Amino acid sequence: MKTQPTLLATLLAAALGAVMASASLPASAQSAQNADPLVWDLRPLYADDAAWTQAREALRAEIPKLAALKGSLGRSPAALRQALDRISAANLQLDRLGTYAYSLQSTDNRDRRNQERLGLVMSLYGEYGAALAWLDPEIQGLGAQKLAAFQKAEPGLAKHATRLRHVMRLKPHTLTAEAEAVAAALAPVRGATGQARTLLVDADIRWPSIKIDGKEEKIDDTSYGRWRQHPDRAVRKQVFDTFFSQLGQFENTFGTTLGASVQDNVVMARLRKHPSAVASTLAADEVPETVYRTLVAETRKGLPTLHRAFKLRQQMLQLPDLHYYDIYPALVKLGRKYPFEDAKQLAVAAAAPLGAPYQAELKRLLGERTMHVLPAEGKSGGAYQTGVYGLSPLVFLNHQDNYESVSTLVHEWGHGMHTLLANQTQPYESSNYPLFLAEIAAITNEVLLSKHMLGKATSKEERLYLLGQELERLRGTYYRQTMFAEFELRTHDAVQAGEAMSGKRMTEIYCGLLKDYHGDAQGVMKIDPQYCQEWAFIPHFYRAFYVYQYATSMAAAQFFADRIASGDTQTRDTYLNVLRGGGSRPPVEALKAAGLDMNSPAPYQAVIRRMDAIVDEMEKLLAAK
């Protein structure tokens, strides 16, 4: 996903949060001197650390000059344009500074220089936000009529139209200039809980090793994702027991960091006069709260379909019962490896339905040093994409030569191409697309990959394998992310109601959800209590009400990919135009114009029907001789 540097709170949440299944920002100082094609080149951002420091000091020097613009916006249309142009240029520089700093840390969280550099840029965010806290209240003070007259008189304000509309829309939730300055100055402190969680997981916890297949293997937050897929059930149980035992020792600490983040969200929602924390967060992207709650309600209704998929898993793995550590191994083992070069070729081939120009741009970007590819000590887990306006997108990976890594590559470059298309079409000021649209681009590419691979399948086993992968994507991207979303609702609603929150209370809430979603009471899957601390493993929670968009995007992606893959060029062009639109239009409105109403139950019901259809086909294949 891509951050929005013009929205300070969003940027701080992204920068201070841990790496997500598709988050944002770039990488390592040594890449500047390293020609390794598997390590990204950051020189387009800054030639070296000294150049970054120089740019940071230059922006610091600019901040008082920007603050001095206070009181000038209403003088004339030209004065408003000149002020917004200068602030926009500073936003872009802040974006570059933050991208470089976060990326250095994400490739090696152990390096104190990386930690200190990120701390410096976080302080700069606070200083910058405090100095410009007057901006939105002053724009709102112009009044809708005067602002409209200024925009009509000054064509140069056209590129700021999206920003100005957002500011006026949020007028009821904007504090006084003095209060906004205080909130902005405290933003680095308020957001530090996510950074604390990242350092705890990636730098401070001493992860243990166990013997797997005759070798000592460390079980940390990156390798856990690999070893939980092991075909030997005893190994999987040992991996889970080892990982969650170590994680559980810090239940109180994780409870404090996440609890502080939840409390902060609730308090800020109240201060800004939003009815709830979820409504406050969704308001930034103009997404109605009904979308969130409809998603949760419809997914709850569809839990029997998820339970049906789990029963199929038990049958195919020939297990006497099902436990939480049985979710991840492939239902069919093909034994095929996907080296990184093969993964790149598949990514390009799968994008064919999106058209030759799209394919050509993707191939070009994959051939540049735009990626940090392999796992390493101290490197954050997961994967993400970032983009600084005017430069090629950058993608962070932990490639492990399996099909999941191919899917991850395709997912992140869905983000990358979204960034590229928006940047090519929109001015900087409206290029930053909202999160609600971001995951649609990524997951659509995943669905197209699945369709491409199924079209090439030459055996029953291969087809079962690929259908199993699609089933797992629906479980992990739709059901699991909705479960996460419901956990966020439960914790925030509890704090908003005045209930106490702690690590143990979070474990209780999460355990209840695990049991509901996985059919513990129905005898579908046994949820062992020691795994109920999994909430502490999920970095997404430090970016409140983010993960639900994976699930809504799964529904939208299925809608677009089905039509695009069938050769519907009109839908393809409509879809690509949604991506090109960046943040120029409210996302729910943009999708509705493209034929998809995310407020209605229909998109979510369609995803559940697709999951039932996959189970039907797999059952028929298994029954066939």
Phi, psi and omega per residue, in radians:
M1 nan 2.926 -3.065
K2 -2.076 2.424 -3.135
T3 -1.403 2.917 3.086
Q4 -2.032 1.645 -3.058
P5 -1.146 -0.338 3.132
T6 -1.377 -0.188 3.097
L7 -1.955 1.769 -2.967
L8 -1.010 -0.755 -3.090
A9 -1.108 -0.695 3.114
T10 -1.115 -0.759 -3.119
L11 -1.133 -0.737 3.135
L12 -1.108 -0.719 3.130
A13 -1.080 -0.710 -3.135
A14 -1.190 -0.770 -3.058
A15 -1.238 -0.609 -3.072
L16 -1.580 -0.305 3.120
G17 -1.325 2.868 3.086
A18 -1.374 2.981 -3.097
V19 -1.158 2.430 -3.083
M20 -1.913 3.056 -3.127
A21 -1.050 -0.343 2.933
S22 -2.703 1.084 -3.007
A23 -1.488 -2.563 -3.136
S24 -2.621 2.596 2.967
L25 2.170 2.645 -2.961
P26 -1.762 -2.575 -2.398
A27 -2.541 -2.363 -2.711
S28 -1.661 2.439 -3.095
A29 -1.037 -0.643 -3.088
Q30 -1.202 -0.278 3.133
S31 -1.107 -0.437 -3.141
A32 -1.147 -0.512 -3.140
Q33 -1.812 0.091 -2.968
N34 -2.009 2.194 -3.119
A35 -1.615 0.175 -3.130
D36 -1.038 2.114 -3.126
P37 -1.167 -0.252 3.121
L38 -1.584 0.026 3.109
V39 -2.118 2.239 -3.063
W40 -1.210 2.726 3.141
D41 -1.828 2.026 -3.095
L42 -1.670 0.079 -3.102
R43 -1.067 -0.537 3.036
P44 -1.036 -0.443 3.068
L45 -1.383 -1.057 3.104
Y46 -2.566 2.471 -3.113
A47 -1.073 -0.608 -3.140
D48 -2.904 -3.095 -3.112
D49 -1.096 -0.615 -3.136
A50 -1.116 -0.665 3.109
A51 -1.159 -0.637 3.070
W52 -1.093 -0.800 3.139
T53 -1.063 -0.724 3.120
Q54 -1.094 -0.742 3.136
A55 -1.159 -0.658 3.109
R56 -1.110 -0.776 3.137
E57 -1.144 -0.616 3.116
A58 -1.136 -0.712 3.122
L59 -1.206 -0.673 3.078
R60 -1.029 -0.685 3.132
A61 -1.198 -0.476 -3.131
E62 -1.357 -0.441 -3.030
I63 -1.014 -0.823 3.115
P64 -1.061 -0.572 3.119
K65 -1.183 -0.653 3.091
L66 -1.204 -0.692 3.109
A67 -1.076 -0.556 -3.115
A68 -1.234 -0.189 3.091
L69 -1.290 -0.179 -3.136
K70 -0.969 2.314 3.127
G71 1.577 -0.048 -3.062
S72 -1.752 -0.222 -2.958
L73 -1.117 -0.579 -3.059
G74 -1.542 0.032 -3.088
R75 -1.156 -0.711 -3.117
S76 -2.934 2.838 3.049
P77 -1.002 -0.684 -3.129
A78 -1.148 -0.674 3.128
A79 -1.107 -0.713 3.112
L80 -1.116 -0.780 3.139
R81 -1.091 -0.801 -3.114
Q82 -1.071 -0.723 3.134
A83 -1.134 -0.815 -3.124
L84 -1.158 -0.608 3.090
D85 -1.092 -0.776 -3.136
R86 -1.143 -0.724 3.139
I87 -1.175 -0.672 3.107
S88 -1.087 -0.736 3.112
A89 -1.102 -0.681 3.103
A90 -1.178 -0.668 3.083
N91 -1.007 -0.741 -3.132
L92 -1.122 -0.701 3.101
Q93 -1.154 -0.671 3.098
L94 -1.123 -0.670 3.077
D95 -1.022 -0.825 -3.134
R96 -1.108 -0.775 -3.129
L97 -1.062 -0.798 -3.124
G98 -1.181 -0.668 3.128
T99 -1.069 -0.821 -3.134
Y100 -1.098 -0.831 -3.081
A101 -1.123 -0.809 -3.121
Y102 -1.135 -0.654 -3.098
S103 -1.166 -0.707 3.082
L104 -1.022 -0.754 -3.132
Q105 -1.210 -0.688 -3.038
S106 -1.165 -0.439 3.106
T107 -1.497 -0.317 3.033
D108 -2.743 1.641 -3.115
N109 -1.268 -0.213 -3.081
R110 -1.420 -0.382 -3.014
D111 -1.313 2.072 -3.098
R112 -1.107 -0.516 3.108
R113 -1.127 -0.662 3.098
N114 -1.155 -0.748 3.116
Q115 -1.085 -0.763 -3.103
E116 -1.201 -0.655 3.122
R117 -1.110 -0.745 3.106
L118 -1.126 -0.673 3.082
G119 -1.058 -0.689 3.121
L120 -1.111 -0.752 -3.111
V121 -1.267 -0.549 3.059
M122 -1.121 -0.703 3.069
S123 -1.095 -0.664 3.121
L124 -1.132 -0.701 3.072
Y125 -0.988 -0.800 -3.137
G126 -1.097 -0.783 3.140
E127 -1.093 -0.765 -3.128
Y128 -1.128 -0.820 -3.118
G129 -1.111 -0.694 3.131
A130 -1.144 -0.683 -3.104
A131 -1.196 -0.437 -3.102
L132 -1.927 0.263 -3.102
A133 -1.112 -0.357 3.132
W134 -1.311 -0.290 -2.927
L135 -1.060 -0.986 -3.091
D136 -1.095 -0.812 3.094
P137 -1.028 -0.628 -3.134
E138 -1.231 -0.691 3.064
I139 -1.073 -0.794 -3.138
Q140 -1.102 -0.565 3.138
G141 -1.199 -0.329 3.080
L142 -1.140 -0.517 -3.100
G143 1.506 2.615 -3.068
A144 -1.067 -0.677 -3.069
Q145 -1.180 -0.831 -3.127
K146 -1.156 -0.699 3.137
L147 -1.092 -0.741 3.109
A148 -1.090 -0.685 3.123
A149 -1.154 -0.697 3.093
F150 -1.084 -0.767 -3.109
Q151 -1.149 -0.615 3.121
K152 -1.217 -0.614 -3.074
A153 -1.435 -0.406 -3.038
E154 -2.147 1.741 -3.142
P155 -1.018 -0.475 -3.124
G156 -1.166 -0.212 3.089
L157 -1.430 -0.121 -3.071
A158 -1.025 -0.692 -3.107
K159 -1.228 -0.284 3.116
H160 -1.682 0.083 -3.013
A161 -1.051 -0.729 -3.129
T162 -1.098 -0.807 3.130
R163 -1.055 -0.794 -3.116
L164 -1.129 -0.678 3.104
R165 -1.100 -0.746 3.119
H166 -1.077 -0.759 -3.108
V167 -1.066 -0.806 -3.129
M168 -1.190 -0.626 3.119
R169 -1.100 -0.612 -3.070
L170 -1.634 0.213 -3.120
K171 -0.954 -0.745 -3.133
P172 -1.113 -0.290 -3.067
H173 -1.957 0.205 3.142
T174 -1.691 2.348 3.140
L175 -1.428 3.099 3.033
T176 -1.130 2.821 -3.137
A177 -1.004 -0.697 -3.131
E178 -1.145 -0.752 3.139
A179 -1.179 -0.680 3.090
E180 -1.098 -0.638 3.117
A181 -1.129 -0.714 3.111
V182 -1.127 -0.799 -3.139
A183 -1.069 -0.724 -3.136
A184 -1.180 -0.716 -3.131
A185 -1.131 -0.565 -3.123
L186 -1.521 -0.099 -3.054
A187 -0.968 -0.772 3.121
P188 -1.064 -0.630 3.115
V189 -1.229 -0.778 -3.126
R190 -1.099 -0.572 -3.092
G191 -1.597 -0.007 -3.020
A192 -1.217 -0.247 -3.122
T193 -1.119 -0.649 3.106
G194 -1.141 -0.703 3.098
Q195 -1.146 -0.677 3.102
A196 -1.082 -0.727 3.120
R197 -1.117 -0.723 3.127
T198 -1.064 -0.821 -3.119
L199 -1.159 -0.659 3.121
L200 -1.069 -0.815 -3.069
V201 -1.311 -0.770 -2.975
D202 -1.666 -0.228 -3.079
A203 -2.258 -0.678 -2.959
D204 -1.674 -0.656 3.140
I205 -1.177 2.292 3.081
R206 -1.601 1.701 -3.062
W207 -1.297 2.379 -3.097
P208 -1.389 2.918 3.067
S209 -2.031 2.606 3.044
I210 -2.335 2.839 3.134
K211 -1.541 2.118 3.102
I212 -2.222 2.174 3.140
D213 0.906 0.694 3.059
G214 1.452 0.048 -3.123
K215 -2.196 2.567 3.050
E216 -1.320 2.176 -3.114
E217 -2.219 2.270 3.083
K218 -1.321 2.376 3.122
I219 -1.861 1.663 3.110
D220 -2.125 -2.976 -2.999
D221 -1.222 -0.291 3.070
T222 -1.583 -0.886 -3.080
S223 -1.224 -0.442 3.079
Y224 -0.946 -0.721 3.141
G225 -1.091 -0.514 3.119
R226 -1.416 -0.850 -2.990
W227 -1.337 -0.326 3.097
R228 -1.225 -0.162 3.088
Q229 -1.640 0.043 -3.047
H230 -1.001 2.427 -3.095
P231 -1.200 -0.379 -3.137
D232 -1.462 2.053 -3.084
R233 -1.066 -0.653 3.136
A234 -1.114 -0.650 3.096
V235 -1.169 -0.767 3.128
R236 -1.019 -0.780 3.137
K237 -1.092 -0.709 3.130
Q238 -1.128 -0.701 3.105
V239 -1.087 -0.844 3.131
F240 -1.076 -0.826 -3.112
D241 -1.068 -0.735 -3.120
T242 -1.170 -0.847 -3.073
F243 -1.126 -0.878 -3.056
F244 -1.327 -0.422 3.022
S245 -1.130 -0.766 3.112
Q246 -1.189 -0.753 3.130
L247 -1.088 -0.707 -3.079
G248 -1.146 -0.386 3.108
Q249 -1.129 -0.310 -3.088
F250 -1.951 0.414 -3.102
E251 -0.971 -0.747 -3.121
N252 -1.164 -0.706 3.135
T253 -1.154 -0.836 3.101
F254 -1.074 -0.640 3.100
G255 -1.100 -0.633 3.113
T256 -1.228 -0.786 -3.120
T257 -1.158 -0.835 -3.128
L258 -1.242 -0.655 3.113
G259 -1.055 -0.683 3.105
A260 -1.148 -0.657 3.113
S261 -1.138 -0.758 3.118
V262 -1.102 -0.793 3.137
Q263 -1.050 -0.716 3.114
D264 -1.065 -0.760 3.141
N265 -1.096 -0.724 -3.128
V266 -1.171 -0.780 -3.123
V267 -1.105 -0.805 -3.120
M268 -1.125 -0.618 3.091
A269 -1.097 -0.738 3.116
R270 -1.127 -0.791 -3.122
L271 -1.053 -0.608 -3.116
R272 -1.612 0.153 3.022
K273 1.095 0.683 2.982
H274 -1.643 2.621 -3.130
P275 -1.186 -0.400 -3.118
S276 -2.788 2.893 3.108
A277 -1.131 -0.671 -3.129
V278 -1.169 -0.710 3.117
A279 -1.123 -0.667 3.122
S280 -1.083 -0.805 -3.108
T281 -1.181 -0.789 -3.104
L282 -1.189 -0.424 -3.128
A283 -1.084 -0.535 -3.128
A284 -1.039 -0.578 -3.127
D285 -1.845 0.170 3.140
E286 1.018 0.718 3.074
V287 -1.826 2.136 3.131
P288 -1.133 2.549 3.105
E289 -1.081 -0.434 3.126
T290 -1.063 -0.552 3.103
V291 -1.069 -0.820 -3.120
Y292 -1.077 -0.877 -3.037
R293 -1.287 -0.529 3.034
T294 -1.139 -0.724 3.081
L295 -0.974 -0.887 -3.102
V296 -1.099 -0.781 -3.105
A297 -1.107 -0.787 -3.111
E298 -1.213 -0.602 3.111
T299 -1.182 -0.702 3.061
R300 -0.993 -0.753 3.128
K301 -1.123 -0.484 -3.099
G302 -1.611 0.178 -3.139
L303 -1.070 -0.573 3.065
P304 -1.001 -0.567 3.085
T305 -1.179 -0.727 3.074
L306 -1.085 -0.753 3.132
H307 -1.106 -0.628 3.091
R308 -1.089 -0.722 3.108
A309 -1.123 -0.659 3.105
F310 -1.142 -0.674 3.115
K311 -1.136 -0.649 3.053
L312 -1.102 -0.710 3.091
R313 -1.038 -0.804 3.129
Q314 -1.040 -0.734 3.125
Q315 -1.091 -0.809 -3.056
M316 -1.245 -0.567 3.103
L317 -1.491 -0.073 3.107
Q318 0.959 0.923 -3.123
L319 -1.825 2.529 3.120
P320 -1.246 -0.425 3.082
D321 -2.696 -3.121 -3.078
L322 -2.273 2.279 3.075
H323 -2.112 2.960 -3.070
Y324 -1.079 -0.504 3.137
Y325 -1.386 0.072 3.103
D326 -1.731 0.065 -3.034
I327 -1.290 -0.592 -2.837
Y328 -1.663 -0.432 -3.134
P329 -1.126 2.541 3.132
A330 -1.062 2.467 3.131
L331 -1.221 -0.481 3.080
V332 -2.316 2.306 3.126
K333 -1.771 2.060 3.099
L334 -1.693 -0.308 3.132
G335 1.265 0.250 -3.101
R336 -1.586 2.418 3.059
K337 -1.759 2.645 3.116
Y338 -2.184 1.441 3.071
P339 -0.983 2.800 -3.000
F340 -1.044 -0.677 3.131
E341 -1.115 -0.682 3.079
D342 -1.128 -0.699 -3.137
A343 -1.074 -0.707 3.124
K344 -1.108 -0.735 3.138
Q345 -1.112 -0.697 3.114
L346 -1.154 -0.646 3.130
A347 -1.064 -0.746 -3.141
V348 -1.199 -0.770 -3.117
A349 -1.104 -0.706 -3.101
A350 -1.179 -0.373 -3.112
A351 -1.465 0.022 -3.083
A352 -0.925 -0.745 -3.126
P353 -1.083 -0.295 3.139
L354 -1.459 -0.040 3.041
G355 1.808 2.701 -3.093
A356 -1.072 -0.735 3.122
P357 -1.061 -0.718 3.100
Y358 -1.065 -0.840 3.131
Q359 -1.013 -0.762 -3.089
A360 -1.115 -0.750 3.119
E361 -1.137 -0.718 3.125
L362 -1.101 -0.782 3.131
K363 -1.062 -0.714 3.122
R364 -1.075 -0.809 -3.104
L365 -1.159 -0.645 3.113
L366 -1.181 -0.378 3.130
G367 -1.513 -0.154 3.115
E368 -1.650 2.988 3.108
R369 -1.500 1.247 -3.051
T370 -1.891 0.055 -3.009
M371 -2.312 2.557 2.945
H372 -1.915 1.891 -2.732
V373 -1.716 -0.820 -2.890
L374 -1.719 2.642 3.054
P375 -1.117 2.724 3.114
A376 -2.774 2.788 3.088
E377 -1.041 2.310 3.103
G378 1.426 -0.168 3.135
K379 -1.350 2.478 3.093
S380 -1.121 2.698 3.071
G381 -1.434 3.095 3.042
G382 1.380 -2.765 -3.082
A383 -2.668 2.695 3.094
Y384 -2.829 2.929 3.080
Q385 -2.225 2.582 3.014
T386 -2.413 2.797 3.049
G387 -2.578 2.290 2.962
V388 -1.817 2.257 -3.025
Y389 -0.906 2.290 3.112
G390 1.605 -0.139 3.136
L391 -2.077 2.814 3.087
S392 -1.110 2.496 3.062
P393 -1.044 2.721 3.107
L394 -2.157 2.486 -3.077
V395 -2.243 2.279 3.124
F396 -1.801 2.226 -3.077
L397 -2.339 2.915 2.908
N398 -2.342 1.181 -2.984
H399 -1.166 2.339 -3.089
Q400 -2.271 0.441 3.002
D401 1.096 0.383 3.083
N402 -2.012 3.018 -3.092
Y403 -1.116 -0.597 3.104
E404 -1.046 -0.614 3.113
S405 -1.208 -0.603 3.059
V406 -1.091 -0.811 -3.136
S407 -1.077 -0.678 3.115
T408 -1.136 -0.749 3.102
L409 -1.018 -0.818 3.140
V410 -1.091 -0.732 3.129
H411 -1.040 -0.892 -3.064
E412 -1.178 -0.574 3.097
W413 -1.379 -0.263 2.895
G414 -1.089 -0.762 3.029
H415 -1.080 -0.790 -3.086
G416 -1.048 -0.758 3.135
M417 -1.236 -0.575 3.039
H418 -1.048 -0.826 3.101
T419 -1.017 -0.818 -3.113
L420 -1.075 -0.836 -3.103
L421 -1.118 -0.728 3.117
A422 -1.146 -0.729 -3.130
N423 -1.164 -0.598 3.140
Q424 -1.250 -0.430 -2.996
T425 -1.828 -0.621 -3.011
Q426 -1.837 2.681 2.922
P427 -1.188 2.841 -3.119
Y428 -0.895 -0.700 -3.005
E429 -1.136 -0.417 3.115
S430 -2.134 0.270 -3.113
S431 -1.405 -0.446 -3.048
N432 -1.305 1.813 -3.075
Y433 -1.334 2.609 3.138
P434 -1.249 2.745 -3.119
L435 -1.048 -0.549 -3.104
F436 -1.059 -0.557 3.097
L437 -1.553 -0.477 -2.983
A438 -0.976 -0.839 -3.053
E439 -1.272 -0.375 3.100
I440 -1.083 -0.793 -3.140
A441 -1.064 -0.696 -3.103
A442 -1.238 -0.791 -3.051
I443 -1.325 -0.544 3.037
T444 -0.994 -0.739 3.112
N445 -1.149 -0.614 3.070
E446 -1.113 -0.762 3.138
V447 -1.125 -0.701 3.099
L448 -1.132 -0.629 3.050
L449 -1.070 -0.792 3.136
S450 -1.053 -0.770 3.130
K451 -1.132 -0.694 3.108
H452 -1.081 -0.802 -3.112
M453 -1.184 -0.699 3.102
L454 -1.124 -0.613 3.099
G455 -1.154 -0.434 -3.137
K456 -1.642 -0.176 -3.036
A457 -1.064 2.350 -3.069
T458 -2.027 0.007 -3.126
S459 -2.510 2.822 3.093
K460 -1.056 -0.727 -3.107
E461 -1.125 -0.732 -3.133
E462 -1.155 -0.695 3.130
R463 -1.148 -0.735 3.086
L464 -1.069 -0.700 3.125
Y465 -1.068 -0.835 -3.083
L466 -1.212 -0.677 3.051
L467 -1.114 -0.656 3.077
G468 -1.097 -0.671 3.090
Q469 -1.133 -0.711 3.117
E470 -1.159 -0.685 3.098
L471 -1.060 -0.728 3.136
E472 -1.172 -0.629 3.112
R473 -1.134 -0.707 3.109
L474 -1.157 -0.680 3.087
R475 -1.120 -0.843 -3.025
G476 -1.354 -0.607 -3.062
T477 -1.604 -0.564 -3.115
Y478 -1.696 -1.108 -3.041
Y479 -1.223 -0.815 -3.081
R480 -1.131 -0.743 -3.128
Q481 -1.202 -0.556 3.058
T482 -1.204 -0.642 3.047
M483 -1.056 -0.766 3.066
F484 -1.028 -0.767 -3.124
A485 -1.074 -0.673 3.128
E486 -1.214 -0.614 3.057
F487 -1.049 -0.754 3.111
E488 -1.108 -0.720 3.085
L489 -1.055 -0.815 -3.091
R490 -1.090 -0.813 -3.091
T491 -1.178 -0.750 -3.126
H492 -1.224 -0.723 3.112
D493 -1.088 -0.653 3.137
A494 -1.141 -0.816 3.132
V495 -1.139 -0.685 3.125
Q496 -1.102 -0.540 3.125
A497 -1.458 0.002 3.094
G498 1.568 0.211 3.138
E499 -1.392 2.642 3.101
A500 -1.272 2.590 3.130
M501 -2.316 2.400 3.129
S502 -2.657 3.046 3.088
G503 -1.028 -0.742 -3.123
K504 -1.180 -0.650 3.106
R505 -1.155 -0.694 3.086
M506 -1.096 -0.684 3.101
T507 -1.089 -0.709 3.118
E508 -1.105 -0.801 -3.134
I509 -1.095 -0.805 -3.095
Y510 -1.154 -0.641 -3.127
C511 -1.118 -0.720 3.108
G512 -1.078 -0.699 3.115
L513 -1.192 -0.744 3.082
L514 -0.962 -0.786 -3.096
K515 -1.178 -0.720 3.119
D516 -1.105 -0.879 -3.044
Y517 -1.216 -0.480 -3.050
H518 -1.850 0.139 2.990
G519 1.226 0.666 3.130
D520 -1.060 -0.823 -3.109
A521 -1.195 -0.437 3.139
Q522 -1.546 0.022 -3.141
G523 1.343 0.295 -3.128
V524 -1.368 -0.842 -3.107
M525 -2.572 2.392 3.086
K526 -1.517 2.169 3.069
I527 -1.713 1.923 3.133
D528 -1.342 2.315 -3.020
P529 -0.985 -0.545 -3.072
Q530 -1.176 -0.239 3.140
Y531 -1.677 0.018 -3.082
C532 -1.336 -0.052 3.064
Q533 -1.583 0.251 -3.120
E534 -1.030 -0.466 3.131
W535 -0.926 -0.574 -3.118
A536 -1.207 -0.323 -3.121
F537 -1.473 -0.249 -2.979
I538 -1.630 1.840 -3.112
P539 -1.221 -0.379 -3.090
H540 -1.000 -0.493 -3.019
F541 -1.152 -0.290 3.104
Y542 -1.462 -0.008 2.977
R543 -2.104 1.487 -2.891
A544 -0.967 2.401 3.044
F545 0.966 0.729 3.060
Y546 -1.703 -0.761 -2.911
V547 -1.188 -0.426 -3.121
Y548 -1.011 -0.428 -3.082
Q549 -1.249 -0.351 2.984
Y550 -1.116 -0.728 -3.105
A551 -1.266 -0.821 3.098
T552 -1.084 -0.625 3.137
S553 -1.215 -0.557 3.065
M554 -1.057 -0.737 3.129
A555 -1.139 -0.799 -3.132
A556 -1.169 -0.703 -3.121
A557 -1.110 -0.712 3.114
Q558 -1.073 -0.713 3.121
F559 -1.038 -0.906 -3.072
F560 -1.243 -0.787 -3.047
A561 -1.118 -0.683 3.125
D562 -1.029 -0.750 -3.096
R563 -1.331 -0.706 3.140
I564 -1.130 -0.762 -3.123
A565 -1.149 -0.432 3.140
S566 -1.395 -0.058 3.136
G567 1.672 0.222 3.136
D568 -1.327 1.628 -3.062
T569 -1.235 -0.461 3.106
Q570 -1.150 -0.790 3.088
T571 -1.129 -0.690 3.099
R572 -1.009 -0.829 -3.101
D573 -1.183 -0.670 3.088
T574 -1.088 -0.755 3.134
Y575 -1.096 -0.839 -3.139
L576 -1.109 -0.552 3.086
N577 -1.226 -0.571 3.020
V578 -1.063 -0.751 3.117
L579 -1.147 -0.733 -3.139
R580 -1.130 -0.422 -3.111
G581 -1.197 -0.260 3.141
G582 0.939 -2.200 3.128
G583 -1.852 0.418 -3.035
S584 -1.344 -0.209 -3.056
R585 -2.474 2.522 3.079
P586 -0.957 2.322 -2.984
P587 -1.116 -0.732 -3.139
V588 -1.135 -0.653 3.090
E589 -1.151 -0.738 -3.137
A590 -1.091 -0.727 -3.142
L591 -1.220 -0.651 3.129
K592 -1.106 -0.682 3.091
A593 -1.141 -0.441 3.101
A594 -1.556 0.098 3.052
G595 1.737 0.263 -3.047
L596 -2.290 2.018 3.140
D597 -1.749 1.826 -3.074
M598 -1.388 -0.110 3.059
N599 -1.402 -0.346 -3.055
S600 -1.598 2.802 3.098
P601 -1.212 -0.331 -2.966
A602 -0.958 -0.829 -3.095
P603 -1.071 -0.629 -3.096
Y604 -1.333 -0.641 3.074
Q605 -1.119 -0.608 3.137
A606 -1.163 -0.672 3.094
V607 -1.092 -0.748 -3.135
I608 -1.142 -0.672 3.070
R609 -1.105 -0.671 3.109
R610 -1.097 -0.687 3.117
M611 -1.135 -0.727 3.076
D612 -1.057 -0.705 -3.128
A613 -1.132 -0.673 3.105
I614 -1.120 -0.785 3.116
V615 -1.072 -0.722 3.103
D616 -1.003 -0.849 -3.103
E617 -1.138 -0.706 -3.134
M618 -1.145 -0.700 3.112
E619 -1.100 -0.677 3.111
K620 -1.164 -0.734 3.114
L621 -1.102 -0.700 3.141
L622 -1.191 -0.567 -3.128
A623 -1.366 -0.396 -3.111
A624 -1.275 2.492 3.120
K625 -1.532 nan nan
